[in-house]
């Protein structure tokens, strides 16, 4: 197994902080999340997934980051995106497999 490098930990922490900031803002705004915010969250999740899965260390992702990666993996499905927008209204971000969304 490939051992994760220190800079990967640092980058994941930075990405998690950026995601948390966006997720907090999305939950507190009271309005539907903009396409720009969705795109930013998708980019953060993509970069985090590449680091974690690329180093064979998915455990490096927090539960919320795992949920974000799962949500943003289906952004080509309009119904999925609508559910994601609803999920973003609450904190912490829940799993896309939660049936109550």
Residue frames as a rotation matrix with the C-alpha (Angstrom) as fourth column:
UNK 1
0.579 0.815 0.000 0.00
0.815 -0.579 0.000 0.00
0.000 0.000 -1.000 0.00
UNK 2
-0.179 -0.594 0.785 1.19
0.530 -0.730 -0.431 3.51
0.829 0.339 0.445 -0.80
UNK 3
-0.184 0.050 -0.982 1.80
0.943 -0.272 -0.190 5.60
-0.277 -0.961 0.003 2.30
UNK 4
0.733 0.517 0.442 0.13
0.622 -0.773 -0.129 9.03
0.275 0.369 -0.888 2.06
UNK 5
-0.370 -0.899 0.234 2.61
0.745 -0.438 -0.503 11.87
0.554 -0.012 0.832 1.90
UNK 6
-0.458 0.116 -0.881 2.53
0.732 -0.513 -0.448 14.75
-0.504 -0.850 0.150 4.37
UNK 7
-0.931 0.102 -0.351 1.70
-0.244 -0.888 0.390 17.26
-0.272 0.448 0.852 1.65
UNK 8
-0.602 0.773 -0.202 -1.36
0.194 0.386 0.902 15.15
0.775 0.503 -0.382 0.80
UNK 9
-0.185 0.498 -0.847 -2.58
0.982 0.122 -0.143 15.51
0.032 -0.858 -0.512 4.39
UNK 10
-0.653 -0.137 -0.745 -1.99
0.310 -0.945 -0.099 19.25
-0.691 -0.296 0.660 4.23
UNK 11
-0.936 0.314 -0.157 -3.80
-0.279 -0.395 0.875 19.59
0.213 0.863 0.457 0.90
UNK 12
-0.391 0.832 -0.395 -6.74
0.573 0.555 0.603 17.50
0.721 0.010 -0.693 2.13
UNK 13
-0.289 0.242 -0.926 -7.00
0.875 -0.325 -0.358 19.68
-0.388 -0.914 -0.118 5.23
UNK 14
-0.850 -0.075 -0.522 -7.01
-0.089 -0.955 0.283 22.78
-0.519 0.287 0.805 3.04
UNK 15
-0.789 0.591 -0.168 -9.67
-0.110 0.132 0.985 21.31
0.604 0.796 -0.039 0.76
UNK 16
-0.282 0.692 -0.664 -11.80
0.874 0.471 0.119 20.24
0.395 -0.547 -0.738 3.74
UNK 17
-0.502 0.045 -0.864 -11.59
0.546 -0.758 -0.357 23.77
-0.670 -0.651 0.356 5.17
UNK 18
-0.927 0.164 -0.336 -12.64
-0.355 -0.670 0.652 25.29
-0.118 0.724 0.680 1.84
UNK 19
-0.580 0.750 -0.318 -15.52
0.263 0.542 0.798 22.82
0.771 0.379 -0.512 1.57
UNK 20
-0.331 0.442 -0.834 -16.62
0.942 0.104 -0.319 23.54
-0.054 -0.891 -0.451 5.13
UNK 21
-0.767 0.005 -0.642 -16.68
0.083 -0.991 -0.106 27.27
-0.637 -0.134 0.759 4.43
UNK 22
-0.830 0.462 -0.311 -18.83
-0.444 -0.212 0.871 26.78
0.337 0.861 0.381 1.32
UNK 23
-0.464 0.671 -0.578 -21.10
0.532 0.733 0.424 24.25
0.709 -0.111 -0.697 3.03
UNK 24
-0.491 0.250 -0.835 -21.65
0.767 -0.330 -0.550 26.56
-0.413 -0.910 -0.030 6.01
UNK 25
-0.836 0.156 -0.527 -22.45
-0.300 -0.933 0.199 29.47
-0.460 0.325 0.826 3.70
UNK 26
-0.750 0.569 -0.338 -24.84
-0.184 0.311 0.932 27.33
0.636 0.761 -0.128 1.66
UNK 27
-0.393 0.602 -0.695 -26.69
0.809 0.585 0.049 26.14
0.436 -0.543 -0.718 4.75
UNK 28
-0.440 0.164 -0.883 -27.00
0.677 -0.586 -0.446 29.61
-0.590 -0.794 0.147 6.24
UNK 29
-0.995 -0.036 -0.093 -28.07
-0.029 -0.790 0.613 31.55
-0.095 0.612 0.785 3.15
UNK 30
-0.367 0.928 0.058 -31.66
0.006 0.064 -0.998 30.27
-0.930 -0.366 -0.029 3.12
UNK 31
0.450 0.463 -0.764 -31.79
-0.760 -0.251 -0.599 30.28
-0.469 0.850 0.239 -0.67
UNK 32
0.948 -0.118 0.294 -30.97
0.240 0.874 -0.422 27.67
-0.207 0.471 0.857 -3.31
UNK 33
0.143 -0.986 -0.089 -27.25
0.221 -0.056 0.974 27.23
-0.965 -0.159 0.210 -3.85
UNK 34
0.502 -0.020 -0.864 -25.83
-0.713 -0.575 -0.401 28.90
-0.489 0.818 -0.303 -6.96
UNK 35
0.981 -0.190 -0.041 -24.35
0.111 0.718 -0.688 26.96
0.160 0.670 0.725 -9.85
UNK 36
0.296 -0.919 0.261 -21.02
-0.490 -0.380 -0.784 28.62
0.820 0.104 -0.563 -9.03
UNK 37
0.021 -0.230 0.973 -21.07
-0.986 0.156 0.058 27.18
-0.166 -0.960 -0.224 -5.51
UNK 38
0.834 0.322 0.447 -22.02
-0.255 0.945 -0.205 23.75
-0.489 0.057 0.871 -6.86
UNK 39
0.808 -0.578 -0.117 -19.13
0.001 0.200 -0.980 23.92
0.589 0.792 0.162 -9.31
UNK 40
0.033 -0.815 0.579 -16.71
-0.811 -0.360 -0.461 24.94
0.584 -0.454 -0.673 -6.56
UNK 41
0.266 0.141 0.954 -17.86
-0.811 0.568 0.142 22.08
-0.522 -0.811 0.265 -4.33
UNK 42
0.989 0.110 0.098 -17.51
-0.033 0.813 -0.581 19.66
-0.144 0.572 0.808 -7.24
UNK 43
0.497 -0.868 -0.010 -13.94
-0.268 -0.143 -0.953 20.82
0.825 0.476 -0.304 -7.90
UNK 44
-0.057 -0.483 0.874 -13.02
-0.989 -0.090 -0.114 20.50
0.134 -0.871 -0.473 -4.23
UNK 45
0.566 0.365 0.739 -14.48
-0.528 0.849 -0.015 16.99
-0.633 -0.382 0.673 -4.04
UNK 46
0.963 -0.225 -0.151 -12.72
-0.016 0.507 -0.862 15.95
0.270 0.832 0.484 -7.24
UNK 47
0.170 -0.965 0.202 -9.33
-0.563 -0.263 -0.784 17.12
0.809 0.020 -0.588 -5.98
UNK 48
-0.032 -0.133 0.991 -9.83
-0.977 0.213 -0.003 15.51
-0.211 -0.968 -0.137 -2.58
UNK 49
0.829 0.399 0.393 -10.90
-0.312 0.912 -0.267 12.21
-0.464 0.098 0.880 -4.15
UNK 50
0.754 -0.605 -0.256 -7.87
-0.149 0.222 -0.964 12.18
0.640 0.764 0.078 -6.44
UNK 51
-0.147 -0.833 0.534 -5.54
-0.829 -0.191 -0.526 12.65
0.540 -0.520 -0.662 -3.48
UNK 52
0.008 0.201 0.979 -7.23
-0.880 0.467 -0.089 10.11
-0.475 -0.861 0.181 -1.20
UNK 53
0.831 0.384 0.402 -8.01
-0.178 0.868 -0.463 7.41
-0.527 0.313 0.790 -3.73
UNK 54
0.747 -0.612 -0.261 -4.85
-0.355 -0.034 -0.934 8.04
0.563 0.790 -0.243 -5.73
UNK 55
-0.333 -0.871 0.360 -2.79
-0.815 0.075 -0.574 7.22
0.473 -0.485 -0.736 -2.66
UNK 56
-0.197 0.375 -0.906 -5.02
0.139 0.925 0.353 4.23
0.970 -0.056 -0.235 -1.84
UNK 57
-0.875 -0.142 -0.462 -6.05
0.475 -0.071 -0.877 6.00
0.092 -0.987 0.130 1.36
UNK 58
-0.231 0.858 0.458 -9.79
0.252 -0.402 0.880 6.78
0.940 0.319 -0.124 1.23
UNK 59
0.319 0.321 -0.892 -9.77
0.916 0.137 0.377 6.80
0.243 -0.937 -0.250 5.04
UNK 60
-0.748 -0.634 -0.197 -8.05
0.660 -0.742 -0.117 10.20
-0.072 -0.217 0.973 4.80
UNK 61
-0.595 0.615 0.517 -11.40
-0.058 -0.674 0.736 11.73
0.802 0.409 0.437 3.84
UNK 62
-0.871 0.410 0.269 -13.67
-0.346 -0.126 -0.930 12.80
-0.348 -0.903 0.251 6.67
UNK 63
-0.468 0.779 0.417 -17.20
0.668 0.621 -0.411 11.45
-0.579 0.087 -0.811 6.63
UNK 64
0.412 0.654 -0.634 -18.52
0.091 -0.722 -0.686 14.77
-0.906 0.225 -0.358 5.34
UNK 65
-0.244 -0.566 -0.788 -15.92
-0.800 -0.342 0.493 14.87
-0.548 0.750 -0.369 2.56
UNK 66
-0.915 -0.007 0.404 -16.90
0.154 0.918 0.365 11.31
-0.373 0.396 -0.839 1.62
UNK 67
0.043 0.998 0.049 -20.50
0.646 0.010 -0.763 12.49
-0.762 0.065 -0.644 1.37
UNK 68
0.312 0.015 -0.950 -19.43
-0.436 -0.886 -0.157 15.47
-0.844 0.463 -0.270 -0.75
UNK 69
-0.748 -0.621 -0.234 -17.50
-0.526 0.339 0.780 13.19
-0.405 0.707 -0.580 -3.12
UNK 70
-0.685 0.548 0.479 -20.54
0.575 0.811 -0.106 10.91
-0.447 0.203 -0.871 -3.42
UNK 71
0.314 0.841 -0.441 -22.90
0.339 -0.533 -0.775 13.82
-0.887 0.094 -0.452 -4.08
UNK 72
0.245 -0.254 -0.935 -20.71
-0.651 -0.759 0.036 15.41
-0.719 0.600 -0.352 -6.72
UNK 73
-0.732 -0.525 0.434 -20.15
-0.105 0.717 0.689 12.13
-0.673 0.458 -0.580 -8.52
UNK 74
-0.377 0.702 0.604 -23.57
0.877 0.480 -0.010 12.44
-0.296 0.526 -0.797 -10.21
UNK 75
-0.403 0.175 -0.898 -23.76
0.071 -0.973 -0.222 16.09
-0.912 -0.153 0.380 -11.24
UNK 76
-0.963 0.070 -0.259 -24.96
-0.266 -0.115 0.957 15.14
0.037 0.991 0.130 -14.73
UNK 77
-0.504 0.829 -0.241 -28.34
0.742 0.558 0.370 14.01
0.442 0.008 -0.897 -13.30
UNK 78
-0.492 0.331 0.805 -30.78
-0.198 -0.943 0.267 16.91
0.848 -0.028 0.530 -12.83
UNK 79
0.633 0.765 -0.119 -32.88
-0.092 0.226 0.970 15.09
0.769 -0.603 0.214 -10.22
UNK 80
0.303 -0.637 -0.709 -29.72
0.899 0.437 -0.009 14.23
0.315 -0.635 0.705 -8.27
UNK 81
-0.696 -0.588 0.414 -28.56
0.469 -0.807 -0.358 17.86
0.545 -0.055 0.837 -8.37
UNK 82
0.007 0.788 0.615 -31.97
-0.345 -0.576 0.742 19.00
0.939 -0.217 0.268 -7.10
UNK 83
0.805 0.224 -0.549 -31.65
0.356 0.558 0.750 16.59
0.474 -0.799 0.369 -4.14
UNK 84
-0.156 -0.951 -0.267 -28.08
0.932 -0.053 -0.358 17.82
0.327 -0.305 0.895 -3.56
UNK 85
-0.526 0.022 0.850 -29.30
-0.002 -1.000 0.025 21.42
0.850 0.011 0.526 -3.43
UNK 86
0.576 0.790 0.208 -31.86
-0.288 -0.042 0.957 20.42
0.765 -0.611 0.204 -0.78
UNK 87
0.614 -0.412 -0.673 -29.20
0.721 0.640 0.266 18.54
0.321 -0.648 0.690 1.21
UNK 88
-0.410 -0.857 0.313 -26.98
0.668 -0.516 -0.536 21.62
0.621 -0.011 0.784 1.18
UNK 89
0.148 0.563 0.813 -29.60
-0.222 -0.782 0.582 23.51
0.964 -0.267 0.009 3.22
UNK 90
0.963 0.192 0.186 -28.55
-0.226 0.212 0.951 21.61
0.144 -0.958 0.247 6.35
UNK 91
-0.078 -0.997 -0.016 -25.31
-0.677 0.064 -0.733 20.91
0.732 -0.046 -0.680 8.21
UNK 92
-0.410 -0.909 -0.070 -23.57
-0.389 0.105 0.915 18.56
-0.825 0.402 -0.397 8.42
UNK 93
-0.159 0.279 -0.947 -23.88
-0.976 0.099 0.194 17.36
0.148 0.955 0.257 4.86
UNK 94
0.201 0.333 0.921 -25.65
-0.539 0.823 -0.180 14.02
-0.818 -0.460 0.345 4.88
UNK 95
-0.701 -0.461 0.544 -25.12
0.078 0.709 0.701 10.99
-0.709 0.534 -0.461 2.71
UNK 96
-0.603 0.493 -0.627 -26.79
-0.797 -0.342 0.498 11.00
0.031 0.800 0.599 -0.69
UNK 97
-0.677 0.333 -0.656 -28.16
0.062 0.915 0.400 7.57
0.733 0.230 -0.640 0.20
UNK 98
-0.887 0.437 -0.153 -30.27
0.110 -0.122 -0.986 9.03
-0.449 -0.891 0.061 3.02
UNK 99
-0.583 0.686 0.435 -33.88
0.790 0.354 0.500 8.38
0.189 0.635 -0.749 1.95
UNK 100
0.135 0.732 -0.667 -35.34
0.849 -0.433 -0.303 11.50
-0.510 -0.526 -0.680 3.61
UNK 101
-0.678 -0.430 -0.596 -33.99
0.100 -0.858 0.504 14.04
-0.728 0.282 0.625 1.13
